[in-house]
Amino acid sequence: MRKILLLIILLFSFSINAQCNNCAKNFGEWVFDDTVGMKKTNDGFLFVYHPNNSYSTAKMKKYDFNCNLQWEKTEVIQSFNVDEYGNIYTLGTDGYYMNYVNKLTKYNSNGVLIWQKQFTGEVRRLAKNIFIHQNTVIVTGVYNYNLNFFGLINFTNNSGNTSPYARAFLAKFDTDGNFYNAIQLGQNIENFKDSAMDNDGNIYISKVDANFQYSKIEKFNTNLQLILSKEISNNTGVYWAYCPTNLHYNKLNNKMYVYGSFSIATKIDNVNFSTGNPNNGVIQSIISEFDISTLNLTRHLQFYNNSNLQIPQEYNNNTYTLNNAYFAETNDYLYGFGSFSKNMTLGNTNLTSSSTLSSSGYTYNHEDLVLFKINLSNFQPEVLFKSNTTMQPNQYGSLNAADEIFIHNDEVYVSANFTAKPIVMNGTTINNNSGNGDTDVLFYKYNANSQNSVSSNSPVCINSNIQLNATGGAIYNWTGPNGFTSSLQNPTIPNSTLANAGTYTCQISGSGACDGSFTVNVVVGDNIAPVPNTAQLPDISGDCNTIISNIPTATDNCVGTIIATTTDTLNYSIPGTYIIHWTYSDGNGNISTQNQNVIVNSPALPTTTITNQVFCATDQPTIANLQITGQNIKWYDAANTILPTTTPLVNGQTYFASQTINACESTKISIQVTVNNTPKPVANVNQDFCESANPTLANLVVNGIGLIYYNATGNVLPLTTPLVHGQTYFVTQTLNGCESEKLAITVTLSQNNVPADNYRTSLCNVSTGNTMVVDLTSYQSNIIANPNNYIFTFTTQAGAPIPNPANYTLNIGSNVINVKVATADGCFKNVVLELVLNPKPIITLPEDFDFCKGKTVTLDAGTGYTSYLWNTGATTQTISVSSPGNYSVTVTNMFGCSNTDTIQLSYSVLAEIVSVNINNNTATVVLSASGNYEYSLDNSSWQDSNVFSNLGIGEYIVYVRTKSGCIIGQKPFSIFNIPNAISPNGDGINDKWKIAGLENYTGSEIHVFDRKGVLVFKQIINKKPLEWDAKIKGSPIPTGNYWYSIKVSDGRNYTGWLLIKNRE
């Protein structure tokens, strides 16, 4: 029985401990520590943080849900996630400037390495996430300069700046670590903030312009294809675009929740928000809900937290405590974990942060953490708890920043960075180990069903009652400001003053393991801004007599109802959209603002069915003739000057009209005016006709459209009206429905009125022949004007008809042709056409030829011409030229007829003497090019052949020239006489071995050997004659036969015996 009782006591104790165990843990050393994140697994959770100011190296700790450590390891980690099987994926960047390595690593649920993949380039802090969907792993992030995926895909930042704006990327792997693809995102000066994945594996990424001009959310499928890009905010008409720093996808209701911040004023999907403060240093936040199919805003919640923390950027000067909120969901609630300073408005809930009063009287407001939940049915929030800070006097305000959370059963696990020394989490004190006021990291478990808690009705107005409340336990010991103590569970402090403000502590006991000290901060005084009674003021619409008389109100927690004030006008007469800036002030320094649109509508415009109206100048139209429908029409010109209706209309002018209804003038419509001024028709005002042709008005030659004929009295005449000699007729034309003024035409009737004349002209023959074919009809216009109105008949001087005047042959000299010029009605006149054909000069220059360079050639154009003109500018019959080229001359004869001839002169092409080949007694001259050349051995007698035969032994010079006498060169050659014996006895006769002409062949070699083959003499010819005295080193060689070998440099070879007979 005692064992059973003990077991019951132990079980009860365990249940109390399990229920009240808040898992409060802090981690930290002397300098900055930073939370990486906290993720739920199948059997517990992972908590990862960077110790000792390390950005790369992290401690990864695995706990069960009772916060018992299972295992831990140290690795390079900045982001991580867990799949449905408990496998862990981490991403970490390590290295140094421009030499970074990114490690994507997979561990099993026990932290055992499965694989690791490395790609290069620095992946920075924001949007650095890992997502797992089925067999696909998506990595998101941003980078600055370059990113290289295993040499398969290489990204280079395209922002074009020396310090570039970060570009985002999406990279796809499978769960075995195989790389598939990657894409780059970003343009201009965009900054990327966060990323998320939905149940279908679609990826979402948020970004904002660096100048807060716009922000977007973009959606991609698992193949990294863009599905949807939505601009959710811009700064048109407001101060900032909404900055979406955290994306949270709710897997249970398929919605996207966004936490973001702004300054002064912003709008989300055209819903306007204002901080109510013109100071751009005051940052407020909004929690917004989006439909993931359209990315349209569906609901929103003000999270006005007055945060002292920086908005997350790539270059925050403090990256440990940033302004952000994190979310987790149940079926009915969205839990949020964030921070605030001084005071916070969360929906209709107001909170005040803990603070410390310095010895100088300055109040330091701390950045407190706050856990809340949002009812997803009505989107109303409920605060669960906020942290408290009990810093010592003269210590600066603490900066505490929320991090990731998750939910297990009814327990909410939260993580944070904190500088508070210490921080109190829902009654649990957590110390800070840093010695420098730097950040430590923590996690804490909140139990929604926990027994013990304290609360108050704070804030309260001065002279109002403070109500303190405690739950759980059995014994209560309250202490607080101004010497307050109480043992009541729910004590009341009546008629509160500023001295009653501060932190109240209640020691709750009698609850077993849940006993503890719990605190609540009470604010006395009015520090809450009035709350408008109408959350969104309706637009006011009216006409030009609009007067605003319905003034909005707000409710203040202390003052009560407050009537809004504004410095804007409340009377409107000019059409347009106006904004009234309403201010609610409670007189205690708390102000809230609202904007209300006033839309002053313009009366309906006057109407017209014709916006481009056409008039005739002859009608002298005025504004009164314009077609328009409306009341009290007013007319204006482009300068906005009012015009009377008698104003004449001007062609091409635009006129503007308004109408006035109930004393309100509308805006204007425009009417374009065209005033057609039709010109008179064109005709000869004096026209003559053959009387015998019985002409009518139809015979008058008039150019125009819609012609109408009149007599002198203005009567319209038909075209069949006979013309009367000396009568004047009048004609008009009609264009665009407008008739012109009248043109007067006077008519005469004649017997012979064809105005043709004789014509004579001279022609130069186009060839040197005696005839030339011409077209006689081409001279018709020389005989009479307007020849197309007449009939021409051509005959020879003898009267013979010319059947084909277009192909008539002229002879040299005068050619006379008779021409009859007749009208269609029978009038005619005979005239003479005389065409004198002059001969073309005959000139013949020689055929093209060449000549020797340095020579002069005379070109002769021949005699008998009156002028000469060479293309050299010379005007003589002959010219002398010494340069090659094209030469032409134009000669003119006594009739003024010219002809031109051309000749091309060129230098003779001169070959070079390559060699003279000797074969026995025959010499063949070899040239570098073929041609007409002559050859000579004495420069006197010349032959066409390049071969000289039967030459005797001796030295020769061969000469070569062109047929025209140009010497191209000369070359010596020799046919050798090789002595076969010498007697070097000093008698002056045959003392030396000489081979005449060998000196002309430089490089030739001579060798002399004795009968034993010993070399006794050697010489290489170098332009000196061969002379050997049969001595070696000054001593005669013995008498005998010696073998010689001669290799001539032109290829000839000679060998033989040389007898040397020395004196003995």
C-alpha positions, 0 to 999 in steps of 0.5 A: 500500500505504501508503494502504491501511494508513493507511485501515485505521488511520483506520478502526480509530481511527474504530471505537474512537472510535465505540465509546468516544464517550460524548457527555458534554456539559454545558450551564450558565451562572452560575445554575440550568439545568434539563433539560426533557427528551430525546427520540429522533427518527428520525435523532437526538435532541432535548435541551431545557433552560432556561438561566439560571434561566428557567422559560419560555425554553428551548434546543432542540438537535437532535443526531445519534446521535454527538452532533453538533449539527444545529440549535438554536433558542430557544422557550418550552417546558416539554414536548415530544414527537416523532411517527413522522415526526420532527415536533416538538410543544412546549408552553410557558407564558409571561406573568405572574400571571393573564395566562398564554398557553400555546403549543402548537407544531408544527415539522418535523424541521428545526425549521421552524414549521408551526403554533402555537395559543395558549390562556390560563391558567397550565399548571403543571409536573407531568403537563405532557405531549404525546402523539401517536396517529395523527391525534390530539394529547393535551395533559395538565397541571394549572392553578391558577385558570382555563383557556380553550381559544379561548373554546370551553371555559373551566375554573374551578378548583372546589377552593374555596380561596383558594390552590386545589389544582391541577386537571388537564385533558386536551385533544384536538387533531388534528395540524393544530392543530384543537381538539376537546374538553377535560375537567377532572379532580380533586376535594377536595385531589388533586395530579396527578403524571404522565401516559402514553399506551399503544399504543391511544391511551388516556391514564393519569394519576396523582394522590395526595391532598395528605395522602397518604391515597390515590393513584389511576391513571385511564384515559381513551380518546382521546375523553376518556372515563373507562374505569377508575379504580383506587385503587392505594394508601391509608394505612389501616393504614400511614403514607403512601399510595404517591406515583406520581410517574412513569408509563412505558408499555412499548410492547413488553410493554404494561405500565405501570411506576410510580416512586413514593415513601413514608415509614415504611410504605405498601402498593400494591394491598394489598402492604405495604412498610416503610422500616424507619425510624420517621423520616418524613424518610427517603424510599424508593421502589418501582418497580411494574408494572401490568396496564393492563387492570385496573391491578392490581399484577403485580410490584414492586422495592424502590428504597430510595434514601434520596434527599435530593431532594424528591418532585415537587410543584407548589410544590417550593422546589427544582424543579431536583433532584427525586426521580424515575426515568426508564425506557426499554425493550428486548425483554428489559430495562427500563432505569432512571435514578435517584439515591440518597444514602448507600446504596441497596438495589436488589433484592438489590444494595446501593450506597454513594454517594460522600461528602466528609469535612469538616475538622470530621469531618462526612461529606457524602453526595452524591446519586449518579446510578445507571443500572440495568436490570431483567430483564423475565423475572424482574424482577431488577435489575443496576446498570450504573454510578453517578456519583461526585462528587469535591467539595473538603473543606468543600463541601456534598453535591451534589444530582444528579437524573436526567432522561429517557433513551432507547435507540438500538441498544446505547447508553443516552442519559441526561440529568440536572441536577447540582451536583457539581463535577465529576461523574464518569459511568462514568469520564468527568469532566463539569465544572459551570460554575455559579459558585454551586453551582447546577445545570448540565445534561448528557447522556451516552451509555452503551455496554453493550459499552464495553471499560473499566471498574473495579469492586470487591466493596464494601462489605466488612467490617472485616478482609475483603479488598478486591478491585479489578477492571479490564477493558479496556486493557493497562496499569493504574495504581491509586491509593487511600486510605492510600497505596495504589498498584498496577500489577496489573489486579485487586489485592487489599487484605487485612485491610481497615480503615476507613483503606482506605475511599474512592475508588480510581482506575485509569488504564487505557491501551493501549486507544486511544481508550477510555483514561481514568481510572476510579474506584470507591468502596469502603466498609469497614465494616458499613453494610448492614442485615441481609436477612431470609431470608424476603422475606415472612413467612407469616401464623400462624393458631391458636386461643386457645392460640397460642404463637409459637416459630418465630423468623425470621432474617436474614443480615448481610453481616458478622455472618452469621445474625441472630435477630429480636427483638420487644417484642410478645407471643408468646402469644395467647389472644383471637381477633383479628389481631395484628402482630408487629414483628420487628427484625434488628440486626447490632450495628453500627447497621444495622437492618431490620424485618419484620412478621408477622400472627398470626391467632387464630381464634375457635372455631365459634359455637353455632348456632340455627335461630331467632334470634327465639324466641317464648314464652307468658307463661303457660308461665313460660319461662326461658333453659333453654327457648331452642333452641340447639346447641353445647358448654358453652353460656354465656349473657350479657345485653347488659351481658356478665353471665353468666346462669344457665339458670333466669333468667326470659325477658323480653319484648323482651330479647336474650340472647347465647350462646357455646360453649367448645371445648378451653378456647377460648370462641367469640364470641357469637351473639344470640337475640331473645326475645318473650314473648307475654302474651295479654290476656283477651277483652273482654265485659260480665261480666253479660249478660241474655238473653230466656228464650224465645229459648233462648240458647246460648254462641254468643249471648254477646257476647265480643270476642276471637280463638280463643275457648274456653269453660269451665265452673266445673270447667275443662271446655271447653264447645261453643258449642251449650251452653244458657245457664242462668239465674244460671250463670257461664261462663269464656272465653279467647282465643288469640293467637300460639299463647298462650292468655289467662287466663279471663274470667268472664261471669254470665248472667241470663234475663229475660222483658222485658229490653230496656233502652229509655227514652223520649226527648224533645228540642227542635229549632230549625227550619233554615228559617223555614218551618213544617215540617222533615224529620228522620231518626227513626233518628238518635235510636235511640242516645238510646233505647237503648245499642248500637242496632244490636243491636235492631229499631225500629218507628216509628208515629204517636201514632194508631198509623199506621205510619211507612214511611220514618222516615229522612225524617219531617216535623215540624210546628212544636210537639210531635211524638210518635212511638211506638217499639217496640224489639225483640230478634232473639229476640222481646223488646221494649219500647214507648217514646215519642220526642217531638220539639218543633220550634221556629220559626226567627226571621224577620229582614230587613235592607234590601238593600245600599246606599251612602251619603254619606261623613260621613253616618250610617246606622241599621240596624234588626233588628226587634222581638220577639227576646230577644237581638241580636248584631251583628258590631260587638259591639253587642247592641241592636235598632238600630245607627248606622254611619258606615263602609262594610263588611259588617254582620250581626246574629244574633237569638234568639227565646224558644225559643232559636232564632237566625237571621242576616242580613247587609247590605253598606254602601258609600260613594257613588262621587262623580264630579268636575266636569270642565268646563262646555261653553258652546255659545251660550246652552247650558251642558253639565256634564261629570263624570268618571264617570256615575251618578245625579246632580242639577244646579242653578244656585241650589243650590235648584232641582234637575234630572236633566239636566246641560244648561242651555238658554236662558241669558242673558248673565251669570255662573253657578255650577253645583252637582252632588249625588247622589240621596242628597244628597251634594254633589260640587262646584260650578263657575262659568261665564260667558256673556259680554257683549262690548261693541262700543263704548266712549267713554273720555272720562272721564265715568265712563260706558262709559269702559273695555272690560269683559268680565264673567266672563272672569276665571274662565277663567285663561289666556284671551288677548285681542288688539286690532288696528287696521285695519292689523293692528297689535296695539294691546292684548294681555292674558292673564287671570290671575284679574283682570277685563278692563278696558281704557281704550283707551290705549297707554302712557298715551296714548289711541288714535285713534277708530276701529274695532278688530278683537278676538280672544278665545281663552277657555281652555275652547276658545271663540273670539270675534272682532269689531269694537270701536268706540273713540270718544275725545274729539277 
